[in-house]
Amino acid sequence: MVSITGSKKSERVKEEIVIPAKGKLARIIKKGQMLRVVDLEGKQVMDLVCFNLERPSEKFWPANTAKLNNTPYLTTGNILYSDYAQKMFTIIEDTVGVHDMACGSCCAEIDLVRYGVRDHFGCMENLTEVLKPFGISRGDIPMSFNIFMNAPIQENGSFSIQEPVSRPGDYLTLRVEMDLIVGISNCPQDLNPCNGWKPTPLKIVISG
């Protein structure tokens, strides 16, 4: 039996996928299952968005998540909420403790403004492509939960994107709180320190 540890018990692995550098994935994941994100080589960010399977117009909402957790910095015990203030995920394990909900997803348009680089494929392009078969368009995609991203806000209100502090083998485990469509982008950003300047693979484990 292959298993991963949940909050109180081991869960049978249903799927284990290595997402290549700059890759993407979408899956239907059911209530009660676990989603683990493993940083295989360290310093790699993953953009996560999700939608209620039964009514995809309900989606992950960072503003509600920050307000209902009383913090924009999520870790073990915190809950990801929808735009209807319903529970979508609960973080049950976190070996890093540094993630982001303020930056959203990188995209070709913002990289043109920031860096003068045209047609630079980003997380929004990844998510748009992988969610299209579910009838979800770019305009439907919310701001993302950026797992392992390090962009701290300073006391004076400024912030900067820094290299992640995640190391090889670090992971985050989420318990699914409603049936979900989940979109994942293994962040392709290589124009700033977001991924330590070099995107690398991630592993996703779905269990339960």
Long-range contacts (C-beta under 8 A, 24 or more apart in sequence): 3-207, 4-34, 4-36, 4-173, 4-205, 4-207, 5-93, 6-34, 6-92, 6-173, 6-175, 6-207, 6-208, 7-92, 7-93, 7-175, 11-207, 11-208, 12-207, 12-208, 13-205, 13-206, 13-207, 14-206, 14-207, 14-208, 15-204, 15-205, 15-206, 16-203, 16-204, 16-205, 16-206, 17-203, 17-204, 18-201, 18-202, 18-203, 18-204, 19-184, 19-186, 19-201, 19-202, 19-203, 19-204, 20-186, 20-201, 21-186, 21-188, 21-199, 21-200, 21-201, 22-121, 22-126, 22-186, 22-187, 22-188, 22-199, 23-126, 23-186, 23-201, 24-126, 24-127, 24-129, 24-130, 24-183, 24-184, 24-185, 24-186, 25-130, 25-183, 25-184, 25-186, 25-204, 26-130, 26-131, 26-133, 26-134, 26-181, 26-182, 26-183, 26-184, 27-181, 27-182, 27-184, 27-206, 28-53, 28-179, 28-180, 28-181, 28-182, 29-176, 29-179, 29-180, 29-182, 29-206, 30-176, 30-179, 30-180, 30-208, 31-176, 31-177, 31-178, 31-179, 32-175, 32-176, 32-208, 33-175, 33-176, 33-206, 33-207, 33-208, 34-92, 34-173, 34-174, 34-175, 34-176, 34-205, 34-206, 34-207, 34-208, 35-89, 35-173, 35-174, 35-176, 35-182, 35-204, 35-205, 35-206, 36-93, 36-171, 36-172, 36-173, 36-174, 36-204, 36-205, 36-206, 36-207, 37-147, 37-148, 37-171, 37-172, 37-173, 37-174, 37-202, 37-203, 37-204, 38-169, 38-170, 38-171, 38-202, 38-203, 38-204, 38-205, 39-96, 39-148, 39-164, 39-166, 39-167, 39-168, 39-169, 39-170, 39-171, 39-202, 40-168, 40-169, 40-200, 40-201, 40-202, 40-203, 41-168, 41-200, 41-201, 42-164, 42-166, 42-167, 42-168, 42-170, 42-196, 42-200, 43-148, 43-163, 43-164, 43-165, 43-166, 43-195, 43-196, 43-198, 43-200, 44-148, 44-164, 44-166, 44-186, 44-187, 44-195, 44-196, 44-199, 44-200, 44-201, 44-202, 45-146, 45-147, 45-148, 45-149, 45-164, 45-187, 45-189, 45-194, 45-195, 46-146, 46-147, 46-148, 46-184, 46-185, 46-186, 46-187, 46-202, 47-105, 47-123, 47-126, 47-127, 47-144, 47-145, 47-146, 47-147, 47-184, 47-185, 47-187, 48-144, 48-145, 48-146, 48-147, 48-182, 48-183, 48-184, 49-127, 49-131, 49-141, 49-142, 49-144, 49-145, 49-182, 49-183, 50-80, 50-88, 50-89, 50-180, 50-181, 50-182, 50-183, 51-134, 51-136, 51-140, 51-180, 51-181, 51-183, 52-82, 52-86, 52-88, 52-178, 52-179, 52-180, 52-181, 53-178, 53-179, 53-180, 53-181, 54-179, 56-134, 56-135, 56-136, 56-140, 56-181, 57-140, 58-82, 58-83, 58-84, 58-86, 59-83, 59-140, 59-141, 59-142, 60-88, 60-142, 60-144, 60-145, 61-142, 62-101, 62-102, 62-142, 62-143, 62-145, 65-101, 65-145, 66-101, 72-101, 72-102, 72-153, 73-98, 73-99, 74-99, 74-101, 74-145, 75-99, 79-177, 80-145, 80-174, 83-142, 86-177, 86-178, 87-177, 87-178, 88-176, 88-177, 88-178, 88-180, 89-174, 89-175, 89-176, 89-177, 89-180, 90-174, 90-175, 90-177, 91-172, 91-173, 91-174, 92-173, 92-174, 92-175, 93-171, 93-172, 93-173, 94-172, 94-173, 95-170, 95-171, 95-172, 96-148, 96-164, 96-165, 96-166, 96-170, 96-172, 98-148, 98-149, 98-150, 98-164, 98-165, 98-166, 99-145, 99-146, 99-147, 99-148, 99-149, 99-172, 100-145, 100-146, 100-149, 100-150, 100-151, 101-143, 101-145, 101-146, 102-151, 102-153, 102-159, 103-146, 103-149, 103-151, 103-161, 104-143, 104-144, 104-146, 105-141, 105-143, 105-144, 105-146, 105-185, 106-187, 106-188, 106-189, 106-194, 111-191, 114-191, 114-192, 115-191, 115-192, 117-191, 120-191, 121-188, 122-187, 122-188, 122-189, 123-185, 123-187, 123-188, 123-189, 126-185, 126-186, 126-188, 127-183, 127-185, 130-183, 130-184, 130-185, 131-181, 131-183, 134-181, 136-181, 136-183, 141-183, 144-185, 146-187, 147-172, 148-172, 149-187, 149-194, 161-192, 161-193, 161-194, 162-193, 163-193, 163-194, 163-196, 163-197, 164-194, 164-195, 164-196, 176-208
